[in-house]
Amino acid sequence: MGVALVTGGAKRIGAEICRALASNGHSIIIHYRNSVEEATELSEELNKVSKSAIIRA
């Protein structure tokens, strides 16, 4: 599949969008502003599913 950049992806609806895309085989770029802990935890979670999730501030 493709690569998805999800802005605001560390929390709430953005995180759910990341999970849905990862479960469908997409690589994920999680963009965040202040939520480094949440973004890191989500990246670790998604890497178990898609093996290709990274975070960017």
PDBQT receptor file of N, H, CA, C and O in Angstrom, charges set to zero:
ATOM      1  N   MET A   1       0.825  -1.179   0.000  1.00  0.00    +0.000 N 
ATOM      2  CA  MET A   1       0.000   0.000   0.000  1.00  0.00    +0.000 C 
ATOM      3  C   MET A   1       0.872   1.246   0.000  1.00  0.00    +0.000 C 
ATOM      4  O   MET A   1       2.090   1.180  -0.162  1.00  0.00    +0.000 OA
ATOM      5  N   GLY A   2       0.219   2.370   0.184  1.00  0.00    +0.000 N 
ATOM      6  H   GLY A   2      -0.771   2.424   0.315  1.00  0.00    +0.000 HD
ATOM      7  CA  GLY A   2       0.900   3.655   0.127  1.00  0.00    +0.000 C 
ATOM      8  C   GLY A   2       1.357   4.155   1.479  1.00  0.00    +0.000 C 
ATOM      9  O   GLY A   2       1.325   3.444   2.483  1.00  0.00    +0.000 OA
ATOM     10  N   VAL A   3       1.784   5.402   1.466  1.00  0.00    +0.000 N 
ATOM     11  H   VAL A   3       1.810   5.980   0.650  1.00  0.00    +0.000 HD
ATOM     12  CA  VAL A   3       2.231   6.085   2.671  1.00  0.00    +0.000 C 
ATOM     13  C   VAL A   3       1.208   7.159   3.011  1.00  0.00    +0.000 C 
ATOM     14  O   VAL A   3       0.760   7.889   2.127  1.00  0.00    +0.000 OA
ATOM     15  N   ALA A   4       0.832   7.265   4.286  1.00  0.00    +0.000 N 
ATOM     16  H   ALA A   4       1.196   6.673   5.004  1.00  0.00    +0.000 HD
ATOM     17  CA  ALA A   4      -0.133   8.270   4.727  1.00  0.00    +0.000 C 
ATOM     18  C   ALA A   4       0.519   9.186   5.750  1.00  0.00    +0.000 C 
ATOM     19  O   ALA A   4       1.113   8.722   6.724  1.00  0.00    +0.000 OA
ATOM     20  N   LEU A   5       0.406  10.485   5.523  1.00  0.00    +0.000 N 
ATOM     21  H   LEU A   5      -0.076  10.862   4.732  1.00  0.00    +0.000 HD
ATOM     22  CA  LEU A   5       0.821  11.490   6.490  1.00  0.00    +0.000 C 
ATOM     23  C   LEU A   5      -0.440  11.961   7.203  1.00  0.00    +0.000 C 
ATOM     24  O   LEU A   5      -1.347  12.514   6.581  1.00  0.00    +0.000 OA
ATOM     25  N   VAL A   6      -0.488  11.735   8.520  1.00  0.00    +0.000 N 
ATOM     26  H   VAL A   6       0.248  11.285   9.025  1.00  0.00    +0.000 HD
ATOM     27  CA  VAL A   6      -1.670  12.116   9.293  1.00  0.00    +0.000 C 
ATOM     28  C   VAL A   6      -1.276  13.262  10.218  1.00  0.00    +0.000 C 
ATOM     29  O   VAL A   6      -0.543  13.063  11.186  1.00  0.00    +0.000 OA
ATOM     30  N   THR A   7      -1.766  14.459   9.916  1.00  0.00    +0.000 N 
ATOM     31  H   THR A   7      -2.362  14.621   9.129  1.00  0.00    +0.000 HD
ATOM     32  CA  THR A   7      -1.495  15.601  10.788  1.00  0.00    +0.000 C 
ATOM     33  C   THR A   7      -2.393  15.503  12.010  1.00  0.00    +0.000 C 
ATOM     34  O   THR A   7      -3.560  15.124  11.916  1.00  0.00    +0.000 OA
ATOM     35  N   GLY A   8      -1.825  15.851  13.156  1.00  0.00    +0.000 N 
ATOM     36  H   GLY A   8      -0.877  16.158  13.232  1.00  0.00    +0.000 HD
ATOM     37  CA  GLY A   8      -2.580  15.688  14.400  1.00  0.00    +0.000 C 
ATOM     38  C   GLY A   8      -2.821  14.227  14.714  1.00  0.00    +0.000 C 
ATOM     39  O   GLY A   8      -3.830  13.871  15.324  1.00  0.00    +0.000 OA
ATOM     40  N   GLY A   9      -1.890  13.379  14.297  1.00  0.00    +0.000 N 
ATOM     41  H   GLY A   9      -1.071  13.667  13.802  1.00  0.00    +0.000 HD
ATOM     42  CA  GLY A   9      -2.111  11.944  14.378  1.00  0.00    +0.000 C 
ATOM     43  C   GLY A   9      -1.819  11.288  15.703  1.00  0.00    +0.000 C 
ATOM     44  O   GLY A   9      -2.036  10.085  15.847  1.00  0.00    +0.000 OA
ATOM     45  N   ALA A  10      -1.334  12.034  16.677  1.00  0.00    +0.000 N 
ATOM     46  H   ALA A  10      -1.157  13.011  16.560  1.00  0.00    +0.000 HD
ATOM     47  CA  ALA A  10      -0.924  11.412  17.932  1.00  0.00    +0.000 C 
ATOM     48  C   ALA A  10      -2.075  11.117  18.881  1.00  0.00    +0.000 C 
ATOM     49  O   ALA A  10      -1.968  10.229  19.727  1.00  0.00    +0.000 OA
ATOM     50  N   LYS A  11      -3.173  11.851  18.750  1.00  0.00    +0.000 N 
ATOM     51  H   LYS A  11      -3.260  12.573  18.064  1.00  0.00    +0.000 HD
ATOM     52  CA  LYS A  11      -4.258  11.708  19.727  1.00  0.00    +0.000 C 
ATOM     53  C   LYS A  11      -5.621  11.688  19.047  1.00  0.00    +0.000 C 
ATOM     54  O   LYS A  11      -5.772  12.075  17.888  1.00  0.00    +0.000 OA
ATOM     55  N   ARG A  12      -6.595  11.228  19.798  1.00  0.00    +0.000 N 
ATOM     56  H   ARG A  12      -6.473  10.913  20.739  1.00  0.00    +0.000 HD
ATOM     57  CA  ARG A  12      -8.013  11.243  19.435  1.00  0.00    +0.000 C 
ATOM     58  C   ARG A  12      -8.270  10.714  18.028  1.00  0.00    +0.000 C 
ATOM     59  O   ARG A  12      -7.810   9.627  17.677  1.00  0.00    +0.000 OA
ATOM     60  N   ILE A  13      -9.001  11.478  17.224  1.00  0.00    +0.000 N 
ATOM     61  H   ILE A  13      -9.375  12.360  17.509  1.00  0.00    +0.000 HD
ATOM     62  CA  ILE A  13      -9.419  10.977  15.909  1.00  0.00    +0.000 C 
ATOM     63  C   ILE A  13      -8.223  10.748  14.988  1.00  0.00    +0.000 C 
ATOM     64  O   ILE A  13      -8.246   9.835  14.162  1.00  0.00    +0.000 OA
ATOM     65  N   GLY A  14      -7.184  11.565  15.123  1.00  0.00    +0.000 N 
ATOM     66  H   GLY A  14      -7.166  12.307  15.793  1.00  0.00    +0.000 HD
ATOM     67  CA  GLY A  14      -5.988  11.363  14.306  1.00  0.00    +0.000 C 
ATOM     68  C   GLY A  14      -5.337  10.016  14.572  1.00  0.00    +0.000 C 
ATOM     69  O   GLY A  14      -4.888   9.342  13.645  1.00  0.00    +0.000 OA
ATOM     70  N   ALA A  15      -5.287   9.626  15.838  1.00  0.00    +0.000 N 
ATOM     71  H   ALA A  15      -5.652  10.174  16.591  1.00  0.00    +0.000 HD
ATOM     72  CA  ALA A  15      -4.718   8.328  16.200  1.00  0.00    +0.000 C 
ATOM     73  C   ALA A  15      -5.563   7.188  15.651  1.00  0.00    +0.000 C 
ATOM     74  O   ALA A  15      -5.028   6.180  15.191  1.00  0.00    +0.000 OA
ATOM     75  N   GLU A  16      -6.879   7.346  15.697  1.00  0.00    +0.000 N 
ATOM     76  H   GLU A  16      -7.313   8.166  16.071  1.00  0.00    +0.000 HD
ATOM     77  CA  GLU A  16      -7.766   6.310  15.151  1.00  0.00    +0.000 C 
ATOM     78  C   GLU A  16      -7.611   6.193  13.636  1.00  0.00    +0.000 C 
ATOM     79  O   GLU A  16      -7.668   5.092  13.087  1.00  0.00    +0.000 OA
ATOM     80  N   ILE A  17      -7.416   7.318  12.968  1.00  0.00    +0.000 N 
ATOM     81  H   ILE A  17      -7.369   8.211  13.415  1.00  0.00    +0.000 HD
ATOM     82  CA  ILE A  17      -7.168   7.285  11.522  1.00  0.00    +0.000 C 
ATOM     83  C   ILE A  17      -5.864   6.544  11.248  1.00  0.00    +0.000 C 
ATOM     84  O   ILE A  17      -5.795   5.731  10.327  1.00  0.00    +0.000 OA
ATOM     85  N   CYS A  18      -4.835   6.817  12.035  1.00  0.00    +0.000 N 
ATOM     86  H   CYS A  18      -4.891   7.479  12.784  1.00  0.00    +0.000 HD
ATOM     87  CA  CYS A  18      -3.556   6.111  11.881  1.00  0.00    +0.000 C 
ATOM     88  C   CYS A  18      -3.739   4.609  12.049  1.00  0.00    +0.000 C 
ATOM     89  O   CYS A  18      -3.216   3.825  11.257  1.00  0.00    +0.000 OA
ATOM     90  N   ARG A  19      -4.471   4.209  13.067  1.00  0.00    +0.000 N 
ATOM     91  H   ARG A  19      -4.895   4.846  13.711  1.00  0.00    +0.000 HD
ATOM     92  CA  ARG A  19      -4.705   2.781  13.314  1.00  0.00    +0.000 C 
ATOM     93  C   ARG A  19      -5.445   2.127  12.149  1.00  0.00    +0.000 C 
ATOM     94  O   ARG A  19      -5.097   1.028  11.719  1.00  0.00    +0.000 OA
ATOM     95  N   ALA A  20      -6.460   2.809  11.650  1.00  0.00    +0.000 N 
ATOM     96  H   ALA A  20      -6.743   3.702  11.999  1.00  0.00    +0.000 HD
ATOM     97  CA  ALA A  20      -7.241   2.247  10.539  1.00  0.00    +0.000 C 
ATOM     98  C   ALA A  20      -6.383   2.102   9.291  1.00  0.00    +0.000 C 
ATOM     99  O   ALA A  20      -6.435   1.070   8.621  1.00  0.00    +0.000 OA
ATOM    100  N   LEU A  21      -5.606   3.111   8.975  1.00  0.00    +0.000 N 
ATOM    101  H   LEU A  21      -5.564   3.949   9.519  1.00  0.00    +0.000 HD
ATOM    102  CA  LEU A  21      -4.752   3.044   7.785  1.00  0.00    +0.000 C 
ATOM    103  C   LEU A  21      -3.677   1.968   7.932  1.00  0.00    +0.000 C 
ATOM    104  O   LEU A  21      -3.395   1.235   6.984  1.00  0.00    +0.000 OA
ATOM    105  N   ALA A  22      -3.080   1.875   9.119  1.00  0.00    +0.000 N 
ATOM    106  H   ALA A  22      -3.309   2.471   9.889  1.00  0.00    +0.000 HD
ATOM    107  CA  ALA A  22      -2.053   0.858   9.352  1.00  0.00    +0.000 C 
ATOM    108  C   ALA A  22      -2.631  -0.545   9.229  1.00  0.00    +0.000 C 
ATOM    109  O   ALA A  22      -1.984  -1.441   8.687  1.00  0.00    +0.000 OA
ATOM    110  N   SER A  23      -3.842  -0.738   9.728  1.00  0.00    +0.000 N 
ATOM    111  H   SER A  23      -4.368  -0.011  10.169  1.00  0.00    +0.000 HD
ATOM    112  CA  SER A  23      -4.451  -2.068   9.643  1.00  0.00    +0.000 C 
ATOM    113  C   SER A  23      -4.777  -2.452   8.206  1.00  0.00    +0.000 C 
ATOM    114  O   SER A  23      -4.957  -3.630   7.896  1.00  0.00    +0.000 OA
ATOM    115  N   ASN A  24      -4.851  -1.456   7.332  1.00  0.00    +0.000 N 
ATOM    116  H   ASN A  24      -4.704  -0.499   7.583  1.00  0.00    +0.000 HD
ATOM    117  CA  ASN A  24      -5.071  -1.718   5.905  1.00  0.00    +0.000 C 
ATOM    118  C   ASN A  24      -3.776  -1.748   5.112  1.00  0.00    +0.000 C 
ATOM    119  O   ASN A  24      -3.806  -1.750   3.881  1.00  0.00    +0.000 OA
ATOM    120  N   GLY A  25      -2.638  -1.772   5.800  1.00  0.00    +0.000 N 
ATOM    121  H   GLY A  25      -2.614  -1.770   6.800  1.00  0.00    +0.000 HD
ATOM    122  CA  GLY A  25      -1.364  -1.969   5.139  1.00  0.00    +0.000 C 
ATOM    123  C   GLY A  25      -0.592  -0.723   4.755  1.00  0.00    +0.000 C 
ATOM    124  O   GLY A  25       0.446  -0.825   4.101  1.00  0.00    +0.000 OA
ATOM    125  N   HIS A  26      -1.064   0.443   5.139  1.00  0.00    +0.000 N 
ATOM    126  H   HIS A  26      -1.907   0.526   5.670  1.00  0.00    +0.000 HD
ATOM    127  CA  HIS A  26      -0.351   1.671   4.803  1.00  0.00    +0.000 C 
ATOM    128  C   HIS A  26       0.821   1.902   5.757  1.00  0.00    +0.000 C 
ATOM    129  O   HIS A  26       0.771   1.512   6.923  1.00  0.00    +0.000 OA
ATOM    130  N   SER A  27       1.858   2.530   5.254  1.00  0.00    +0.000 N 
ATOM    131  H   SER A  27       1.898   2.847   4.306  1.00  0.00    +0.000 HD
ATOM    132  CA  SER A  27       2.909   3.063   6.106  1.00  0.00    +0.000 C 
ATOM    133  C   SER A  27       2.410   4.406   6.622  1.00  0.00    +0.000 C 
ATOM    134  O   SER A  27       1.724   5.133   5.903  1.00  0.00    +0.000 OA
ATOM    135  N   ILE A  28       2.749   4.740   7.864  1.00  0.00    +0.000 N 
ATOM    136  H   ILE A  28       3.307   4.150   8.448  1.00  0.00    +0.000 HD
ATOM    137  CA  ILE A  28       2.175   5.914   8.502  1.00  0.00    +0.000 C 
ATOM    138  C   ILE A  28       3.266   6.881   8.946  1.00  0.00    +0.000 C 
ATOM    139  O   ILE A  28       4.276   6.477   9.522  1.00  0.00    +0.000 OA
ATOM    140  N   ILE A  29       3.045   8.163   8.668  1.00  0.00    +0.000 N 
ATOM    141  H   ILE A  29       2.225   8.491   8.200  1.00  0.00    +0.000 HD
ATOM    142  CA  ILE A  29       3.848   9.236   9.242  1.00  0.00    +0.000 C 
ATOM    143  C   ILE A  29       2.923   9.977  10.199  1.00  0.00    +0.000 C 
ATOM    144  O   ILE A  29       1.929  10.571   9.781  1.00  0.00    +0.000 OA
ATOM    145  N   ILE A  30       3.254   9.936  11.474  1.00  0.00    +0.000 N 
ATOM    146  H   ILE A  30       4.062   9.453  11.813  1.00  0.00    +0.000 HD
ATOM    147  CA  ILE A  30       2.430  10.572  12.501  1.00  0.00    +0.000 C 
ATOM    148  C   ILE A  30       2.997  11.962  12.766  1.00  0.00    +0.000 C 
ATOM    149  O   ILE A  30       4.104  12.090  13.289  1.00  0.00    +0.000 OA
ATOM    150  N   HIS A  31       2.255  12.995  12.411  1.00  0.00    +0.000 N 
ATOM    151  H   HIS A  31       1.356  12.892  11.986  1.00  0.00    +0.000 HD
ATOM    152  CA  HIS A  31       2.679  14.363  12.672  1.00  0.00    +0.000 C 
ATOM    153  C   HIS A  31       2.021  14.842  13.961  1.00  0.00    +0.000 C 
ATOM    154  O   HIS A  31       0.836  14.601  14.190  1.00  0.00    +0.000 OA
ATOM    155  N   TYR A  32       2.800  15.521  14.800  1.00  0.00    +0.000 N 
ATOM    156  H   TYR A  32       3.763  15.716  14.614  1.00  0.00    +0.000 HD
ATOM    157  CA  TYR A  32       2.266  16.032  16.059  1.00  0.00    +0.000 C 
ATOM    158  C   TYR A  32       2.859  17.404  16.339  1.00  0.00    +0.000 C 
ATOM    159  O   TYR A  32       3.854  17.798  15.731  1.00  0.00    +0.000 OA
ATOM    160  N   ARG A  33       2.249  18.116  17.248  1.00  0.00    +0.000 N 
ATOM    161  H   ARG A  33       1.440  17.796  17.742  1.00  0.00    +0.000 HD
ATOM    162  CA  ARG A  33       2.767  19.424  17.643  1.00  0.00    +0.000 C 
ATOM    163  C   ARG A  33       3.417  19.357  19.022  1.00  0.00    +0.000 C 
ATOM    164  O   ARG A  33       4.592  19.692  19.171  1.00  0.00    +0.000 OA
ATOM    165  N   ASN A  34       2.666  18.932  20.019  1.00  0.00    +0.000 N 
ATOM    166  H   ASN A  34       1.712  18.660  19.898  1.00  0.00    +0.000 HD
ATOM    167  CA  ASN A  34       3.162  18.904  21.399  1.00  0.00    +0.000 C 
ATOM    168  C   ASN A  34       3.069  17.532  22.056  1.00  0.00    +0.000 C 
ATOM    169  O   ASN A  34       3.492  17.378  23.201  1.00  0.00    +0.000 OA
ATOM    170  N   SER A  35       2.541  16.556  21.380  1.00  0.00    +0.000 N 
ATOM    171  H   SER A  35       2.197  16.682  20.449  1.00  0.00    +0.000 HD
ATOM    172  CA  SER A  35       2.204  15.266  21.989  1.00  0.00    +0.000 C 
ATOM    173  C   SER A  35       3.261  14.206  21.704  1.00  0.00    +0.000 C 
ATOM    174  O   SER A  35       2.955  13.152  21.145  1.00  0.00    +0.000 OA
ATOM    175  N   VAL A  36       4.501  14.484  22.087  1.00  0.00    +0.000 N 
ATOM    176  H   VAL A  36       4.750  15.340  22.540  1.00  0.00    +0.000 HD
ATOM    177  CA  VAL A  36       5.585  13.558  21.758  1.00  0.00    +0.000 C 
ATOM    178  C   VAL A  36       5.388  12.191  22.416  1.00  0.00    +0.000 C 
ATOM    179  O   VAL A  36       5.654  11.167  21.786  1.00  0.00    +0.000 OA
ATOM    180  N   GLU A  37       4.925  12.154  23.675  1.00  0.00    +0.000 N 
ATOM    181  H   GLU A  37       4.709  12.986  24.187  1.00  0.00    +0.000 HD
ATOM    182  CA  GLU A  37       4.741  10.860  24.343  1.00  0.00    +0.000 C 
ATOM    183  C   GLU A  37       3.668  10.031  23.650  1.00  0.00    +0.000 C 
ATOM    184  O   GLU A  37       3.859   8.841  23.401  1.00  0.00    +0.000 OA
ATOM    185  N   GLU A  38       2.549  10.660  23.344  1.00  0.00    +0.000 N 
ATOM    186  H   GLU A  38       2.394  11.627  23.546  1.00  0.00    +0.000 HD
ATOM    187  CA  GLU A  38       1.459   9.959  22.672  1.00  0.00    +0.000 C 
ATOM    188  C   GLU A  38       1.883   9.483  21.288  1.00  0.00    +0.000 C 
ATOM    189  O   GLU A  38       1.550   8.371  20.878  1.00  0.00    +0.000 OA
ATOM    190  N   ALA A  39       2.617  10.329  20.570  1.00  0.00    +0.000 N 
ATOM    191  H   ALA A  39       2.888  11.232  20.903  1.00  0.00    +0.000 HD
ATOM    192  CA  ALA A  39       3.079   9.961  19.230  1.00  0.00    +0.000 C 
ATOM    193  C   ALA A  39       4.040   8.779  19.290  1.00  0.00    +0.000 C 
ATOM    194  O   ALA A  39       3.975   7.878  18.454  1.00  0.00    +0.000 OA
ATOM    195  N   THR A  40       4.924   8.784  20.271  1.00  0.00    +0.000 N 
ATOM    196  H   THR A  40       4.977   9.516  20.950  1.00  0.00    +0.000 HD
ATOM    197  CA  THR A  40       5.879   7.688  20.425  1.00  0.00    +0.000 C 
ATOM    198  C   THR A  40       5.162   6.381  20.751  1.00  0.00    +0.000 C 
ATOM    199  O   THR A  40       5.466   5.340  20.169  1.00  0.00    +0.000 OA
ATOM    200  N   GLU A  41       4.215   6.437  21.676  1.00  0.00    +0.000 N 
ATOM    201  H   GLU A  41       3.968   7.282  22.149  1.00  0.00    +0.000 HD
ATOM    202  CA  GLU A  41       3.456   5.231  22.035  1.00  0.00    +0.000 C 
ATOM    203  C   GLU A  41       2.664   4.696  20.847  1.00  0.00    +0.000 C 
ATOM    204  O   GLU A  41       2.624   3.488  20.616  1.00  0.00    +0.000 OA
ATOM    205  N   LEU A  42       2.038   5.593  20.096  1.00  0.00    +0.000 N 
ATOM    206  H   LEU A  42       2.071   6.575  20.283  1.00  0.00    +0.000 HD
ATOM    207  CA  LEU A  42       1.265   5.170  18.929  1.00  0.00    +0.000 C 
ATOM    208  C   LEU A  42       2.180   4.562  17.869  1.00  0.00    +0.000 C 
ATOM    209  O   LEU A  42       1.831   3.558  17.249  1.00  0.00    +0.000 OA
ATOM    210  N   SER A  43       3.340   5.165  17.662  1.00  0.00    +0.000 N 
ATOM    211  H   SER A  43       3.623   5.981  18.166  1.00  0.00    +0.000 HD
ATOM    212  CA  SER A  43       4.293   4.631  16.690  1.00  0.00    +0.000 C 
ATOM    213  C   SER A  43       4.708   3.211  17.060  1.00  0.00    +0.000 C 
ATOM    214  O   SER A  43       4.767   2.332  16.199  1.00  0.00    +0.000 OA
ATOM    215  N   GLU A  44       4.995   2.988  18.339  1.00  0.00    +0.000 N 
ATOM    216  H   GLU A  44       4.948   3.702  19.038  1.00  0.00    +0.000 HD
ATOM    217  CA  GLU A  44       5.369   1.646  18.797  1.00  0.00    +0.000 C 
ATOM    218  C   GLU A  44       4.227   0.660  18.579  1.00  0.00    +0.000 C 
ATOM    219  O   GLU A  44       4.454  -0.474  18.157  1.00  0.00    +0.000 OA
ATOM    220  N   GLU A  45       3.009   1.087  18.864  1.00  0.00    +0.000 N 
ATOM    221  H   GLU A  45       2.825   2.008  19.207  1.00  0.00    +0.000 HD
ATOM    222  CA  GLU A  45       1.828   0.239  18.651  1.00  0.00    +0.000 C 
ATOM    223  C   GLU A  45       1.662  -0.105  17.170  1.00  0.00    +0.000 C 
ATOM    224  O   GLU A  45       1.438  -1.263  16.816  1.00  0.00    +0.000 OA
ATOM    225  N   LEU A  46       1.772   0.902  16.317  1.00  0.00    +0.000 N 
ATOM    226  H   LEU A  46       1.954   1.842  16.605  1.00  0.00    +0.000 HD
ATOM    227  CA  LEU A  46       1.554   0.685  14.884  1.00  0.00    +0.000 C 
ATOM    228  C   LEU A  46       2.670  -0.126  14.244  1.00  0.00    +0.000 C 
ATOM    229  O   LEU A  46       2.430  -0.859  13.285  1.00  0.00    +0.000 OA
ATOM    230  N   ASN A  47       3.881  -0.004  14.761  1.00  0.00    +0.000 N 
ATOM    231  H   ASN A  47       4.076   0.592  15.540  1.00  0.00    +0.000 HD
ATOM    232  CA  ASN A  47       4.984  -0.781  14.204  1.00  0.00    +0.000 C 
ATOM    233  C   ASN A  47       4.801  -2.278  14.425  1.00  0.00    +0.000 C 
ATOM    234  O   ASN A  47       5.416  -3.083  13.726  1.00  0.00    +0.000 OA
ATOM    235  N   LYS A  48       3.974  -2.657  15.378  1.00  0.00    +0.000 N 
ATOM    236  H   LYS A  48       3.475  -2.003  15.947  1.00  0.00    +0.000 HD
ATOM    237  CA  LYS A  48       3.646  -4.070  15.567  1.00  0.00    +0.000 C 
ATOM    238  C   LYS A  48       2.702  -4.562  14.478  1.00  0.00    +0.000 C 
ATOM    239  O   LYS A  48       2.659  -5.755  14.176  1.00  0.00    +0.000 OA
ATOM    240  N   VAL A  49       1.939  -3.632  13.885  1.00  0.00    +0.000 N 
ATOM    241  H   VAL A  49       1.973  -2.663  14.131  1.00  0.00    +0.000 HD
ATOM    242  CA  VAL A  49       0.948  -3.962  12.855  1.00  0.00    +0.000 C 
ATOM    243  C   VAL A  49       1.508  -3.747  11.459  1.00  0.00    +0.000 C 
ATOM    244  O   VAL A  49       1.467  -4.648  10.621  1.00  0.00    +0.000 OA
ATOM    245  N   SER A  50       2.031  -2.549  11.209  1.00  0.00    +0.000 N 
ATOM    246  H   SER A  50       2.064  -1.817  11.889  1.00  0.00    +0.000 HD
ATOM    247  CA  SER A  50       2.418  -2.193   9.842  1.00  0.00    +0.000 C 
ATOM    248  C   SER A  50       3.919  -2.223   9.605  1.00  0.00    +0.000 C 
ATOM    249  O   SER A  50       4.357  -2.245   8.455  1.00  0.00    +0.000 OA
ATOM    250  N   LYS A  51       4.711  -2.225  10.660  1.00  0.00    +0.000 N 
ATOM    251  H   LYS A  51       4.355  -2.207  11.595  1.00  0.00    +0.000 HD
ATOM    252  CA  LYS A  51       6.170  -2.237  10.572  1.00  0.00    +0.000 C 
ATOM    253  C   LYS A  51       6.735  -0.985   9.915  1.00  0.00    +0.000 C 
ATOM    254  O   LYS A  51       7.905  -0.960   9.534  1.00  0.00    +0.000 OA
ATOM    255  N   SER A  52       5.920   0.047   9.781  1.00  0.00    +0.000 N 
ATOM    256  H   SER A  52       4.970   0.027  10.090  1.00  0.00    +0.000 HD
ATOM    257  CA  SER A  52       6.413   1.240   9.117  1.00  0.00    +0.000 C 
ATOM    258  C   SER A  52       5.668   2.484   9.581  1.00  0.00    +0.000 C 
ATOM    259  O   SER A  52       4.950   3.114   8.805  1.00  0.00    +0.000 OA
ATOM    260  N   ALA A  53       5.844   2.832  10.853  1.00  0.00    +0.000 N 
ATOM    261  H   ALA A  53       6.428   2.320  11.484  1.00  0.00    +0.000 HD
ATOM    262  CA  ALA A  53       5.254   4.061  11.377  1.00  0.00    +0.000 C 
ATOM    263  C   ALA A  53       6.371   4.915  11.956  1.00  0.00    +0.000 C 
ATOM    264  O   ALA A  53       7.193   4.432  12.735  1.00  0.00    +0.000 OA
ATOM    265  N   ILE A  54       6.396   6.178  11.574  1.00  0.00    +0.000 N 
ATOM    266  H   ILE A  54       5.729   6.570  10.941  1.00  0.00    +0.000 HD
ATOM    267  CA  ILE A  54       7.393   7.103  12.095  1.00  0.00    +0.000 C 
ATOM    268  C   ILE A  54       6.691   8.351  12.605  1.00  0.00    +0.000 C 
ATOM    269  O   ILE A  54       5.549   8.628  12.238  1.00  0.00    +0.000 OA
ATOM    270  N   ILE A  55       7.387   9.105  13.460  1.00  0.00    +0.000 N 
ATOM    271  H   ILE A  55       8.315   8.880  13.758  1.00  0.00    +0.000 HD
ATOM    272  CA  ILE A  55       6.805  10.334  13.988  1.00  0.00    +0.000 C 
ATOM    273  C   ILE A  55       7.624  11.530  13.531  1.00  0.00    +0.000 C 
ATOM    274  O   ILE A  55       8.836  11.438  13.341  1.00  0.00    +0.000 OA
ATOM    275  N   ARG A  56       6.937  12.656  13.358  1.00  0.00    +0.000 N 
ATOM    276  H   ARG A  56       5.952  12.731  13.512  1.00  0.00    +0.000 HD
ATOM    277  CA  ARG A  56       7.568  13.917  12.976  1.00  0.00    +0.000 C 
ATOM    278  C   ARG A  56       6.862  15.054  13.694  1.00  0.00    +0.000 C 
ATOM    279  O   ARG A  56       5.634  15.095  13.768  1.00  0.00    +0.000 OA
ATOM    280  N   ALA A  57       7.655  15.974  14.219  1.00  0.00    +0.000 N 
ATOM    281  H   ALA A  57       8.652  15.941  14.159  1.00  0.00    +0.000 HD
ATOM    282  CA  ALA A  57       7.087  17.163  14.879  1.00  0.00    +0.000 C 
ATOM    283  C   ALA A  57       6.829  18.244  13.862  1.00  0.00    +0.000 C 
ATOM    284  O   ALA A  57       6.353  19.323  14.216  1.00  0.00    +0.000 OA
TER     285      ALA A  57
